[in-house]
Amino acid sequence: MKASELRSKEKDELQTELESLLKAQFGLRMQRATQQLSNTSQLGKVRRDIARVRTVMTEKAGK
């Protein structure tokens, strides 16, 4: 997900996106712990997306 896409969303949409990404991260962490995760790069992508969403939320809060 690109930062420009996130900047066009409203605060409540960003919160919803963050919640879904956190749930996805939890699921991937559980899969990794039980050795069921075949593509480990997904975990890093989700972490970066979470950071992007939080950054954009912080930018919008400052305005």
KAWOFEN-V208873 format. One record per helix or strand of 2 or more residues. SS is the DSSP state (A for helix, B for strand). FROM is the first residue (numbers start at 0). LEN is the number of residues. If there is no record, write none. Layout:
BEGIN
{{SS	FROM	LEN} {SS	FROM	LEN}}
END
This chain:
BEGIN
{{A	2	5} {A	10	23} {A	40	22}}
END
